[in-house]
Amino acid sequence: MQFRQVRAERIPIDRYMAELWIPYHRELGEIINSEGLSASFDREDEIKW
């Protein structure tokens, strides 16, 4: 694998953020919130030692 250094230009970065990054994280947040995860998770009760 080769890494290439590219210029960070404002317009492409803003477009990437608006089209991909922000919608992905919003959707991920909705999925996590809909899973019904317990805020009071007790590790000791869940893990059988």
PDBQT receptor file of N, H, CA, C and O in Angstrom, charges set to zero:
ATOM      1  N   MET A   1       0.848  -1.157   0.000  1.00  0.00    +0.000 N 
ATOM      2  CA  MET A   1       0.000   0.000   0.000  1.00  0.00    +0.000 C 
ATOM      3  C   MET A   1       0.900   1.228   0.000  1.00  0.00    +0.000 C 
ATOM      4  O   MET A   1       1.904   1.287   0.710  1.00  0.00    +0.000 OA
ATOM      5  N   GLN A   2       0.522   2.187  -0.799  1.00  0.00    +0.000 N 
ATOM      6  H   GLN A   2      -0.294   2.139  -1.376  1.00  0.00    +0.000 HD
ATOM      7  CA  GLN A   2       1.283   3.431  -0.853  1.00  0.00    +0.000 C 
ATOM      8  C   GLN A   2       0.379   4.580  -0.424  1.00  0.00    +0.000 C 
ATOM      9  O   GLN A   2      -0.795   4.643  -0.790  1.00  0.00    +0.000 OA
ATOM     10  N   PHE A   3       0.942   5.465   0.343  1.00  0.00    +0.000 N 
ATOM     11  H   PHE A   3       1.895   5.413   0.640  1.00  0.00    +0.000 HD
ATOM     12  CA  PHE A   3       0.211   6.650   0.769  1.00  0.00    +0.000 C 
ATOM     13  C   PHE A   3       0.675   7.825  -0.070  1.00  0.00    +0.000 C 
ATOM     14  O   PHE A   3       1.867   8.017  -0.311  1.00  0.00    +0.000 OA
ATOM     15  N   ARG A   4      -0.288   8.595  -0.500  1.00  0.00    +0.000 N 
ATOM     16  H   ARG A   4      -1.257   8.440  -0.304  1.00  0.00    +0.000 HD
ATOM     17  CA  ARG A   4       0.001   9.785  -1.277  1.00  0.00    +0.000 C 
ATOM     18  C   ARG A   4      -0.447  10.995  -0.502  1.00  0.00    +0.000 C 
ATOM     19  O   ARG A   4      -1.517  10.994   0.107  1.00  0.00    +0.000 OA
ATOM     20  N   GLN A   5       0.353  12.006  -0.521  1.00  0.00    +0.000 N 
ATOM     21  H   GLN A   5       1.222  12.006  -1.015  1.00  0.00    +0.000 HD
ATOM     22  CA  GLN A   5      -0.047  13.241   0.123  1.00  0.00    +0.000 C 
ATOM     23  C   GLN A   5      -0.830  14.065  -0.903  1.00  0.00    +0.000 C 
ATOM     24  O   GLN A   5      -0.388  14.246  -2.038  1.00  0.00    +0.000 OA
ATOM     25  N   VAL A   6      -1.968  14.547  -0.497  1.00  0.00    +0.000 N 
ATOM     26  H   VAL A   6      -2.327  14.400   0.425  1.00  0.00    +0.000 HD
ATOM     27  CA  VAL A   6      -2.799  15.367  -1.375  1.00  0.00    +0.000 C 
ATOM     28  C   VAL A   6      -3.039  16.721  -0.711  1.00  0.00    +0.000 C 
ATOM     29  O   VAL A   6      -2.974  16.859   0.510  1.00  0.00    +0.000 OA
ATOM     30  N   ARG A   7      -3.310  17.688  -1.535  1.00  0.00    +0.000 N 
ATOM     31  H   ARG A   7      -3.363  17.575  -2.527  1.00  0.00    +0.000 HD
ATOM     32  CA  ARG A   7      -3.576  19.021  -0.999  1.00  0.00    +0.000 C 
ATOM     33  C   ARG A   7      -4.962  19.054  -0.371  1.00  0.00    +0.000 C 
ATOM     34  O   ARG A   7      -5.912  18.475  -0.898  1.00  0.00    +0.000 OA
ATOM     35  N   ALA A   8      -5.059  19.717   0.724  1.00  0.00    +0.000 N 
ATOM     36  H   ALA A   8      -4.288  20.187   1.152  1.00  0.00    +0.000 HD
ATOM     37  CA  ALA A   8      -6.352  19.882   1.386  1.00  0.00    +0.000 C 
ATOM     38  C   ALA A   8      -6.942  21.208   0.930  1.00  0.00    +0.000 C 
ATOM     39  O   ALA A   8      -6.539  22.277   1.389  1.00  0.00    +0.000 OA
ATOM     40  N   GLU A   9      -7.898  21.120   0.026  1.00  0.00    +0.000 N 
ATOM     41  H   GLU A   9      -8.226  20.252  -0.347  1.00  0.00    +0.000 HD
ATOM     42  CA  GLU A   9      -8.554  22.320  -0.466  1.00  0.00    +0.000 C 
ATOM     43  C   GLU A   9      -9.929  22.435   0.168  1.00  0.00    +0.000 C 
ATOM     44  O   GLU A   9     -10.617  21.432   0.357  1.00  0.00    +0.000 OA
ATOM     45  N   ARG A  10     -10.317  23.609   0.485  1.00  0.00    +0.000 N 
ATOM     46  H   ARG A  10      -9.759  24.425   0.332  1.00  0.00    +0.000 HD
ATOM     47  CA  ARG A  10     -11.526  23.857   1.270  1.00  0.00    +0.000 C 
ATOM     48  C   ARG A  10     -12.802  23.355   0.591  1.00  0.00    +0.000 C 
ATOM     49  O   ARG A  10     -13.624  22.714   1.246  1.00  0.00    +0.000 OA
ATOM     50  N   ILE A  11     -12.986  23.623  -0.682  1.00  0.00    +0.000 N 
ATOM     51  H   ILE A  11     -12.319  24.144  -1.214  1.00  0.00    +0.000 HD
ATOM     52  CA  ILE A  11     -14.239  23.259  -1.365  1.00  0.00    +0.000 C 
ATOM     53  C   ILE A  11     -14.450  21.743  -1.406  1.00  0.00    +0.000 C 
ATOM     54  O   ILE A  11     -15.542  21.290  -1.063  1.00  0.00    +0.000 OA
ATOM     55  N   PRO A  12     -13.461  20.935  -1.807  1.00  0.00    +0.000 N 
ATOM     56  CA  PRO A  12     -13.689  19.481  -1.791  1.00  0.00    +0.000 C 
ATOM     57  C   PRO A  12     -13.903  18.923  -0.378  1.00  0.00    +0.000 C 
ATOM     58  O   PRO A  12     -14.678  17.986  -0.186  1.00  0.00    +0.000 OA
ATOM     59  N   ILE A  13     -13.218  19.500   0.594  1.00  0.00    +0.000 N 
ATOM     60  H   ILE A  13     -12.588  20.261   0.438  1.00  0.00    +0.000 HD
ATOM     61  CA  ILE A  13     -13.394  19.035   1.979  1.00  0.00    +0.000 C 
ATOM     62  C   ILE A  13     -14.808  19.348   2.461  1.00  0.00    +0.000 C 
ATOM     63  O   ILE A  13     -15.457  18.505   3.080  1.00  0.00    +0.000 OA
ATOM     64  N   ASP A  14     -15.285  20.566   2.175  1.00  0.00    +0.000 N 
ATOM     65  H   ASP A  14     -14.758  21.251   1.673  1.00  0.00    +0.000 HD
ATOM     66  CA  ASP A  14     -16.651  20.927   2.562  1.00  0.00    +0.000 C 
ATOM     67  C   ASP A  14     -17.677  20.023   1.883  1.00  0.00    +0.000 C 
ATOM     68  O   ASP A  14     -18.661  19.624   2.506  1.00  0.00    +0.000 OA
ATOM     69  N   ARG A  15     -17.451  19.697   0.609  1.00  0.00    +0.000 N 
ATOM     70  H   ARG A  15     -16.652  20.021   0.103  1.00  0.00    +0.000 HD
ATOM     71  CA  ARG A  15     -18.378  18.834  -0.125  1.00  0.00    +0.000 C 
ATOM     72  C   ARG A  15     -18.379  17.426   0.480  1.00  0.00    +0.000 C 
ATOM     73  O   ARG A  15     -19.435  16.815   0.645  1.00  0.00    +0.000 OA
ATOM     74  N   TYR A  16     -17.195  16.921   0.805  1.00  0.00    +0.000 N 
ATOM     75  H   TYR A  16     -16.337  17.417   0.671  1.00  0.00    +0.000 HD
ATOM     76  CA  TYR A  16     -17.095  15.598   1.437  1.00  0.00    +0.000 C 
ATOM     77  C   TYR A  16     -17.851  15.584   2.762  1.00  0.00    +0.000 C 
ATOM     78  O   TYR A  16     -18.608  14.656   3.046  1.00  0.00    +0.000 OA
ATOM     79  N   MET A  17     -17.639  16.608   3.557  1.00  0.00    +0.000 N 
ATOM     80  H   MET A  17     -17.023  17.362   3.327  1.00  0.00    +0.000 HD
ATOM     81  CA  MET A  17     -18.306  16.675   4.860  1.00  0.00    +0.000 C 
ATOM     82  C   MET A  17     -19.822  16.721   4.689  1.00  0.00    +0.000 C 
ATOM     83  O   MET A  17     -20.548  16.017   5.390  1.00  0.00    +0.000 OA
ATOM     84  N   ALA A  18     -20.296  17.540   3.764  1.00  0.00    +0.000 N 
ATOM     85  H   ALA A  18     -19.706  18.112   3.195  1.00  0.00    +0.000 HD
ATOM     86  CA  ALA A  18     -21.739  17.723   3.586  1.00  0.00    +0.000 C 
ATOM     87  C   ALA A  18     -22.408  16.498   2.973  1.00  0.00    +0.000 C 
ATOM     88  O   ALA A  18     -23.529  16.154   3.346  1.00  0.00    +0.000 OA
ATOM     89  N   GLU A  19     -21.729  15.835   2.032  1.00  0.00    +0.000 N 
ATOM     90  H   GLU A  19     -20.818  16.115   1.729  1.00  0.00    +0.000 HD
ATOM     91  CA  GLU A  19     -22.353  14.729   1.305  1.00  0.00    +0.000 C 
ATOM     92  C   GLU A  19     -22.152  13.370   1.960  1.00  0.00    +0.000 C 
ATOM     93  O   GLU A  19     -22.989  12.482   1.797  1.00  0.00    +0.000 OA
ATOM     94  N   LEU A  20     -21.070  13.191   2.691  1.00  0.00    +0.000 N 
ATOM     95  H   LEU A  20     -20.390  13.913   2.823  1.00  0.00    +0.000 HD
ATOM     96  CA  LEU A  20     -20.761  11.858   3.215  1.00  0.00    +0.000 C 
ATOM     97  C   LEU A  20     -20.636  11.810   4.731  1.00  0.00    +0.000 C 
ATOM     98  O   LEU A  20     -21.342  11.037   5.379  1.00  0.00    +0.000 OA
ATOM     99  N   TRP A  21     -19.774  12.601   5.299  1.00  0.00    +0.000 N 
ATOM    100  H   TRP A  21     -19.200  13.229   4.773  1.00  0.00    +0.000 HD
ATOM    101  CA  TRP A  21     -19.423  12.487   6.712  1.00  0.00    +0.000 C 
ATOM    102  C   TRP A  21     -20.604  12.805   7.621  1.00  0.00    +0.000 C 
ATOM    103  O   TRP A  21     -20.955  11.999   8.483  1.00  0.00    +0.000 OA
ATOM    104  N   ILE A  22     -21.216  13.963   7.438  1.00  0.00    +0.000 N 
ATOM    105  H   ILE A  22     -20.931  14.618   6.737  1.00  0.00    +0.000 HD
ATOM    106  CA  ILE A  22     -22.304  14.382   8.321  1.00  0.00    +0.000 C 
ATOM    107  C   ILE A  22     -23.514  13.461   8.200  1.00  0.00    +0.000 C 
ATOM    108  O   ILE A  22     -24.031  13.019   9.225  1.00  0.00    +0.000 OA
ATOM    109  N   PRO A  23     -23.996  13.146   6.971  1.00  0.00    +0.000 N 
ATOM    110  CA  PRO A  23     -25.144  12.218   6.886  1.00  0.00    +0.000 C 
ATOM    111  C   PRO A  23     -24.845  10.844   7.482  1.00  0.00    +0.000 C 
ATOM    112  O   PRO A  23     -25.715  10.247   8.116  1.00  0.00    +0.000 OA
ATOM    113  N   TYR A  24     -23.629  10.335   7.288  1.00  0.00    +0.000 N 
ATOM    114  H   TYR A  24     -22.922  10.820   6.772  1.00  0.00    +0.000 HD
ATOM    115  CA  TYR A  24     -23.275   9.030   7.850  1.00  0.00    +0.000 C 
ATOM    116  C   TYR A  24     -23.370   9.065   9.364  1.00  0.00    +0.000 C 
ATOM    117  O   TYR A  24     -23.939   8.155   9.967  1.00  0.00    +0.000 OA
ATOM    118  N   HIS A  25     -22.826  10.090   9.984  1.00  0.00    +0.000 N 
ATOM    119  H   HIS A  25     -22.364  10.829   9.494  1.00  0.00    +0.000 HD
ATOM    120  CA  HIS A  25     -22.838  10.146  11.442  1.00  0.00    +0.000 C 
ATOM    121  C   HIS A  25     -24.236  10.411  11.991  1.00  0.00    +0.000 C 
ATOM    122  O   HIS A  25     -24.569   9.940  13.079  1.00  0.00    +0.000 OA
ATOM    123  N   ARG A  26     -25.050  11.151  11.264  1.00  0.00    +0.000 N 
ATOM    124  H   ARG A  26     -24.780  11.533  10.380  1.00  0.00    +0.000 HD
ATOM    125  CA  ARG A  26     -26.442  11.330  11.698  1.00  0.00    +0.000 C 
ATOM    126  C   ARG A  26     -27.176   9.992  11.666  1.00  0.00    +0.000 C 
ATOM    127  O   ARG A  26     -27.881   9.634  12.609  1.00  0.00    +0.000 OA
ATOM    128  N   GLU A  27     -26.998   9.261  10.567  1.00  0.00    +0.000 N 
ATOM    129  H   GLU A  27     -26.425   9.552   9.801  1.00  0.00    +0.000 HD
ATOM    130  CA  GLU A  27     -27.658   7.957  10.452  1.00  0.00    +0.000 C 
ATOM    131  C   GLU A  27     -27.140   6.991  11.509  1.00  0.00    +0.000 C 
ATOM    132  O   GLU A  27     -27.920   6.250  12.107  1.00  0.00    +0.000 OA
ATOM    133  N   LEU A  28     -25.843   6.993  11.743  1.00  0.00    +0.000 N 
ATOM    134  H   LEU A  28     -25.209   7.595  11.257  1.00  0.00    +0.000 HD
ATOM    135  CA  LEU A  28     -25.263   6.132  12.776  1.00  0.00    +0.000 C 
ATOM    136  C   LEU A  28     -25.837   6.471  14.141  1.00  0.00    +0.000 C 
ATOM    137  O   LEU A  28     -26.153   5.572  14.921  1.00  0.00    +0.000 OA
ATOM    138  N   GLY A  29     -25.975   7.756  14.438  1.00  0.00    +0.000 N 
ATOM    139  H   GLY A  29     -25.719   8.485  13.804  1.00  0.00    +0.000 HD
ATOM    140  CA  GLY A  29     -26.563   8.175  15.707  1.00  0.00    +0.000 C 
ATOM    141  C   GLY A  29     -27.995   7.705  15.862  1.00  0.00    +0.000 C 
ATOM    142  O   GLY A  29     -28.401   7.289  16.947  1.00  0.00    +0.000 OA
ATOM    143  N   GLU A  30     -28.771   7.770  14.770  1.00  0.00    +0.000 N 
ATOM    144  H   GLU A  30     -28.441   8.109  13.889  1.00  0.00    +0.000 HD
ATOM    145  CA  GLU A  30     -30.155   7.297  14.812  1.00  0.00    +0.000 C 
ATOM    146  C   GLU A  30     -30.215   5.792  15.058  1.00  0.00    +0.000 C 
ATOM    147  O   GLU A  30     -31.064   5.317  15.812  1.00  0.00    +0.000 OA
ATOM    148  N   ILE A  31     -29.324   5.049  14.429  1.00  0.00    +0.000 N 
ATOM    149  H   ILE A  31     -28.634   5.435  13.816  1.00  0.00    +0.000 HD
ATOM    150  CA  ILE A  31     -29.288   3.599  14.615  1.00  0.00    +0.000 C 
ATOM    151  C   ILE A  31     -28.943   3.260  16.057  1.00  0.00    +0.000 C 
ATOM    152  O   ILE A  31     -29.581   2.404  16.671  1.00  0.00    +0.000 OA
ATOM    153  N   ILE A  32     -27.946   3.925  16.588  1.00  0.00    +0.000 N 
ATOM    154  H   ILE A  32     -27.428   4.620  16.089  1.00  0.00    +0.000 HD
ATOM    155  CA  ILE A  32     -27.531   3.660  17.970  1.00  0.00    +0.000 C 
ATOM    156  C   ILE A  32     -28.663   3.991  18.933  1.00  0.00    +0.000 C 
ATOM    157  O   ILE A  32     -28.931   3.233  19.865  1.00  0.00    +0.000 OA
ATOM    158  N   ASN A  33     -29.325   5.115  18.709  1.00  0.00    +0.000 N 
ATOM    159  H   ASN A  33     -29.107   5.730  17.952  1.00  0.00    +0.000 HD
ATOM    160  CA  ASN A  33     -30.429   5.504  19.604  1.00  0.00    +0.000 C 
ATOM    161  C   ASN A  33     -31.614   4.554  19.498  1.00  0.00    +0.000 C 
ATOM    162  O   ASN A  33     -32.350   4.376  20.468  1.00  0.00    +0.000 OA
ATOM    163  N   SER A  34     -31.805   3.947  18.344  1.00  0.00    +0.000 N 
ATOM    164  H   SER A  34     -31.207   4.091  17.556  1.00  0.00    +0.000 HD
ATOM    165  CA  SER A  34     -32.953   3.054  18.168  1.00  0.00    +0.000 C 
ATOM    166  C   SER A  34     -32.699   1.641  18.686  1.00  0.00    +0.000 C 
ATOM    167  O   SER A  34     -33.634   0.843  18.758  1.00  0.00    +0.000 OA
ATOM    168  N   GLU A  35     -31.484   1.317  19.041  1.00  0.00    +0.000 N 
ATOM    169  H   GLU A  35     -30.724   1.965  18.982  1.00  0.00    +0.000 HD
ATOM    170  CA  GLU A  35     -31.157  -0.030  19.491  1.00  0.00    +0.000 C 
ATOM    171  C   GLU A  35     -31.617  -0.316  20.916  1.00  0.00    +0.000 C 
ATOM    172  O   GLU A  35     -31.647  -1.474  21.333  1.00  0.00    +0.000 OA
ATOM    173  N   GLY A  36     -31.964   0.689  21.644  1.00  0.00    +0.000 N 
ATOM    174  H   GLY A  36     -31.940   1.630  21.305  1.00  0.00    +0.000 HD
ATOM    175  CA  GLY A  36     -32.468   0.476  22.994  1.00  0.00    +0.000 C 
ATOM    176  C   GLY A  36     -31.388   0.003  23.958  1.00  0.00    +0.000 C 
ATOM    177  O   GLY A  36     -31.646  -0.838  24.820  1.00  0.00    +0.000 OA
ATOM    178  N   LEU A  37     -30.206   0.528  23.817  1.00  0.00    +0.000 N 
ATOM    179  H   LEU A  37     -29.996   1.211  23.117  1.00  0.00    +0.000 HD
ATOM    180  CA  LEU A  37     -29.126   0.147  24.717  1.00  0.00    +0.000 C 
ATOM    181  C   LEU A  37     -29.380   0.735  26.101  1.00  0.00    +0.000 C 
ATOM    182  O   LEU A  37     -29.856   1.863  26.231  1.00  0.00    +0.000 OA
ATOM    183  N   SER A  38     -29.070  -0.011  27.090  1.00  0.00    +0.000 N 
ATOM    184  H   SER A  38     -28.683  -0.927  26.984  1.00  0.00    +0.000 HD
ATOM    185  CA  SER A  38     -29.309   0.416  28.454  1.00  0.00    +0.000 C 
ATOM    186  C   SER A  38     -28.239   1.394  28.916  1.00  0.00    +0.000 C 
ATOM    187  O   SER A  38     -27.044   1.162  28.730  1.00  0.00    +0.000 OA
ATOM    188  N   ALA A  39     -28.679   2.477  29.512  1.00  0.00    +0.000 N 
ATOM    189  H   ALA A  39     -29.650   2.666  29.663  1.00  0.00    +0.000 HD
ATOM    190  CA  ALA A  39     -27.740   3.448  30.069  1.00  0.00    +0.000 C 
ATOM    191  C   ALA A  39     -27.182   2.946  31.397  1.00  0.00    +0.000 C 
ATOM    192  O   ALA A  39     -26.173   3.456  31.885  1.00  0.00    +0.000 OA
ATOM    193  N   SER A  40     -27.838   1.951  31.977  1.00  0.00    +0.000 N 
ATOM    194  H   SER A  40     -28.657   1.537  31.581  1.00  0.00    +0.000 HD
ATOM    195  CA  SER A  40     -27.405   1.442  33.276  1.00  0.00    +0.000 C 
ATOM    196  C   SER A  40     -26.837   0.022  33.137  1.00  0.00    +0.000 C 
ATOM    197  O   SER A  40     -27.173  -0.867  33.918  1.00  0.00    +0.000 OA
ATOM    198  N   PHE A  41     -26.003  -0.171  32.166  1.00  0.00    +0.000 N 
ATOM    199  H   PHE A  41     -25.730   0.552  31.531  1.00  0.00    +0.000 HD
ATOM    200  CA  PHE A  41     -25.390  -1.470  31.917  1.00  0.00    +0.000 C 
ATOM    201  C   PHE A  41     -24.464  -1.834  33.068  1.00  0.00    +0.000 C 
ATOM    202  O   PHE A  41     -23.576  -1.061  33.429  1.00  0.00    +0.000 OA
ATOM    203  N   ASP A  42     -24.671  -3.001  33.635  1.00  0.00    +0.000 N 
ATOM    204  H   ASP A  42     -25.392  -3.629  33.342  1.00  0.00    +0.000 HD
ATOM    205  CA  ASP A  42     -23.823  -3.468  34.727  1.00  0.00    +0.000 C 
ATOM    206  C   ASP A  42     -22.984  -4.635  34.206  1.00  0.00    +0.000 C 
ATOM    207  O   ASP A  42     -23.488  -5.739  34.000  1.00  0.00    +0.000 OA
ATOM    208  N   ARG A  43     -21.732  -4.372  34.005  1.00  0.00    +0.000 N 
ATOM    209  H   ARG A  43     -21.323  -3.475  34.172  1.00  0.00    +0.000 HD
ATOM    210  CA  ARG A  43     -20.827  -5.362  33.444  1.00  0.00    +0.000 C 
ATOM    211  C   ARG A  43     -20.749  -6.614  34.307  1.00  0.00    +0.000 C 
ATOM    212  O   ARG A  43     -20.693  -7.722  33.775  1.00  0.00    +0.000 OA
ATOM    213  N   GLU A  44     -20.744  -6.466  35.569  1.00  0.00    +0.000 N 
ATOM    214  H   GLU A  44     -20.790  -5.565  36.001  1.00  0.00    +0.000 HD
ATOM    215  CA  GLU A  44     -20.623  -7.607  36.477  1.00  0.00    +0.000 C 
ATOM    216  C   GLU A  44     -21.817  -8.552  36.362  1.00  0.00    +0.000 C 
ATOM    217  O   GLU A  44     -21.655  -9.766  36.488  1.00  0.00    +0.000 OA
ATOM    218  N   ASP A  45     -23.010  -8.011  36.126  1.00  0.00    +0.000 N 
ATOM    219  H   ASP A  45     -23.141  -7.025  36.025  1.00  0.00    +0.000 HD
ATOM    220  CA  ASP A  45     -24.193  -8.850  35.966  1.00  0.00    +0.000 C 
ATOM    221  C   ASP A  45     -24.220  -9.565  34.616  1.00  0.00    +0.000 C 
ATOM    222  O   ASP A  45     -24.768 -10.662  34.508  1.00  0.00    +0.000 OA
ATOM    223  N   GLU A  46     -23.638  -8.958  33.600  1.00  0.00    +0.000 N 
ATOM    224  H   GLU A  46     -23.193  -8.067  33.688  1.00  0.00    +0.000 HD
ATOM    225  CA  GLU A  46     -23.708  -9.493  32.238  1.00  0.00    +0.000 C 
ATOM    226  C   GLU A  46     -22.615 -10.497  31.929  1.00  0.00    +0.000 C 
ATOM    227  O   GLU A  46     -22.832 -11.423  31.148  1.00  0.00    +0.000 OA
ATOM    228  N   ILE A  47     -21.460 -10.332  32.519  1.00  0.00    +0.000 N 
ATOM    229  H   ILE A  47     -21.284  -9.579  33.153  1.00  0.00    +0.000 HD
ATOM    230  CA  ILE A  47     -20.315 -11.206  32.204  1.00  0.00    +0.000 C 
ATOM    231  C   ILE A  47     -20.253 -12.334  33.224  1.00  0.00    +0.000 C 
ATOM    232  O   ILE A  47     -20.251 -12.095  34.432  1.00  0.00    +0.000 OA
ATOM    233  N   LYS A  48     -20.202 -13.541  32.734  1.00  0.00    +0.000 N 
ATOM    234  H   LYS A  48     -20.203 -13.735  31.753  1.00  0.00    +0.000 HD
ATOM    235  CA  LYS A  48     -20.067 -14.704  33.613  1.00  0.00    +0.000 C 
ATOM    236  C   LYS A  48     -18.580 -14.983  33.834  1.00  0.00    +0.000 C 
ATOM    237  O   LYS A  48     -17.875 -15.410  32.920  1.00  0.00    +0.000 OA
ATOM    238  N   TRP A  49     -18.124 -14.741  35.038  1.00  0.00    +0.000 N 
ATOM    239  H   TRP A  49     -18.697 -14.395  35.781  1.00  0.00    +0.000 HD
ATOM    240  CA  TRP A  49     -16.694 -14.927  35.347  1.00  0.00    +0.000 C 
ATOM    241  C   TRP A  49     -16.451 -16.352  35.642  1.00  0.00    +0.000 C 
ATOM    242  O   TRP A  49     -15.317 -16.739  35.928  1.00  0.00    +0.000 OA
TER     243      TRP A  49
